[in-house]
Amino acid sequence: MAIAPRPVVQQDLKRLIERARLVASDAELAPGDRFSAAIVNLPPSVQAPSAVITAGVAWSVLSEPDGAALVPGGTFLAPRGLTAGQVELLFRPEVVERLAPPAAPLRRLVRATLTLTAADLDGPVSVSREFELEVQVLPLRIPSLLALFRHRSFAFRRAGDPQDGAALVIAPANSPFSGLDGAMTALTALRGQVERLTGFARFATLATGLRELTGALAEHPGDHVAFRRTDEIANLNHITLVDRAFLANDIEAEDEFSSLILLGPAARRVRCFVRRNLDPAAGRLDVTVGDENVVLIRTLHTQQPRAVPAGAATVVVTPPGDRTFGDELSSLQLLPPSLLSTLTGRATLDVDSPLAGRDTAEISVVLAFSDDHRTYTVDSFPPIQGETATLTLADEATGTFDPGTGAATLDVRLRLATLLGSLEVTFELTTGAPLDPDSAAITLVGESRLEGSTLNPADDPLAGKAASVVIEGELDPIP
């Protein structure tokens, strides 16, 4: 075939490229749904009057509305590659808590660049055309649920144990679930979606956790599973796990749990207490969900429970002696996601006579910040052991923070256990040195007076004595 001049070749290329069309599947995708698209009306090689023309297609994905190019493997997968006439895409959805109203979908722009190439007397000639289609990816809605099980490894029956298992499922007070049936329906649907997303590494642990959770709950008969919608339970003895009618004593939830699974968005937390009324003195275990969206603890029968993923369980107060957290829990709190920041450093307490002197101890205090980072609560305050006193938190502690200036306040009531008795003191701490955005260093200072011991508050010689505290440390991460 004779080679045509360049204007003729270009005319043929433009005519052919105008015939091409982009066809695609549904552009609104539920989590785990695959998006497919193709360039049609154009074979890969065409015999035109002027030349042999070849076609090439390059696919790309951009985020909207900023137009940033996305890299396959992180935010989307392309099992068939990005250089064929057809493409198949799986998008990683945003993970949100299952609450009303649902979050807005992610917006992705799928772009196909079609290039037709032929040769004329002077060499190759190319013409390109872009096709674009916006895709909306609905969020993966994770319910917050805590499931506690009577037996280890979430089992209903254990070899050598004649006792049947039981479970307690707890949803937050603002959860859309009013009962176990609704929760199970949502978990089953969620499991199906997540199974299709396991190509993304972050969803592999969640898929395993959902299989364990749904399987364990399905194994327990309905009359061996209790459901509550609440943010805290001050006394688990008020909840009946198994109603035995007149045959024997009912099984209450207190001192019965050996394993647990926590499901929820990142930073969803539960505090587990050995004592009733959320008293941490005899033991407190905190469990925090990370990016995996699930935490599994197969046995609580240890003073340091191991969680999957590692690091999700924190022992704030170790049970005394040989006691563990297994068959010991009496109260708990289910807390919403927050930015958790740890203040690590040292605290120096000065007290007038007869406890005259200075006590300095290392501290590691966890602060839970609000969404705007302007207020916070003390989420974790392990006992601080000094030379003359042991300091514990006597009441809820709250503070304020100014992200612009780094200034902070903290209202805290401390209990001092000394040889002369148990004293309490209230500090209104302010910033001795504001938060340094480079080093993350911050200093809080305050002065107050002791309120007397529990031995004889009226005549206590310590009552009214001056006390001051200086807390110096680093805040990580910076709110």
Steps between C-alpha positions, in 0.01 A plus 500: 500500500633842408579736786263795500608857571472631858178706457315195369626280782403759761153530351451123519620495861262777606206333327569168671562643846165681493326164464639375831275488806554439871258251652500421872319320779307677776693809613371479863682219673426328828811388695652198327322558168721502191488769236553398137535714189607459138569700185274365226445554127869472435696177447864489610620505134316660207561497124422856395519631143819687577694271736497225759385667824562362849319598817629524856311580819647626829274514808554719803311587817487841668350615828228761492475792536876561526593303186796325664621188317452178701742209500369144460546278804418758765168661418390270217585168335510425126508118464520514117745785480454852368608468134229290333178599330310376807567577863375361830546706816443434868501811716595517866205658680515741787423336835241675717293409801155362425293793617233714336531694275751311283820672394543643151656265242855530374524653152738350248558606139577213260681621190573305183749646252455346155786545254482403132832473316583457128794574272540745214798593288659692788450239772233420765191714536287491818167638612374475861165542669406489868187345651401570860240366739448584867453205735356526850620249760264457792665474844546175688279548804643321803269450800649542845441180696664337800449125537608335826506120528480271801758258362845557356541540124133605470385136527157376602635167618851409615648155533491384860272785612138397572385860508335641188626831373319832490559839346418865556482734199513873573430780252546873576198695621472676161524178301231431237463146636226434752562127526723210408311410179570839341864484604546151355339600169739797472802288595418240235467765229819672617691173492401447135622846406829466686574157352501667158745764624772270632723595206572807715726396787319711758178300460656153546491515882145637493384214278649248743347676799155511341518129421587429864233733637211386281601136541523526879165676538332253264633215713335641814123432529284811522416439865872506583566844347402827670488833317527851645510843338689723740827690544581357841401229743584579862406154628507197271319301769179674387513318165379141470691297243308173544155477659474160667144550626445286808762237423800687637642845559508727199839585350571872530764679297725602787820294540414282199695620196812335361540652151378795295474651151473875445382627160483861391662795325856595586540633856177340630587387854378292790611519862461180702504517881543225757293697752148633467416866432795547262746491789849427362665422835498118465570490127425683179550382142458736204444367148529739202410431139759596239486520120419127491156584648493193724679371810495139621609387847479121524561480873464745785648252746829685533619826648621611155240390242634464146297661225485454125621730357784540746500811715122550498466406869648715777506400865447829683482339846631147554278279719665437838666175598417202282173645370448544125229656285340162424172432686555829681336784304230692689448823302593656167482810281463519121657825381469682164800553272732779609846626422712333769822678589747382764671746734828336601741663744518566872287654773646683799283545812600736783312483831549706820578335837447248651546342156752765411700414198493439129384186325581444130375206295479394136154527343321379188151647477263449206281796397188462283438811289172622353448526125617863493794420734397784734385290795616168639454251781760291678439157352767306685685595820703207637592525871811713555731362766711761677725474804244634749165444326318312227292723275181384331218680322213573743245626246456569129762746378438743214694771324514750218752550221561781253645353178609845390708600803570162665353623829323240714313460828422189705257467790600191693419355842768268638499251782825466698548177691752566779597346832277761666194405299335577170492867405341677207600818325349690207725679252404745226810466286601756242782517248842569647637465147262458202527209263804531274391387150854384418600307813143423625614611848246649739497599868194520727516660847259557785465574872241387751445385859453152640150411613592265787526126545229239545633405846366807676403773253386750764826507695738395226824700528546469124178683417571837346867434434631652178575276205630570153556284194705535183442263207766507228477274200447446131164453329482239225331540261460876505126588490 
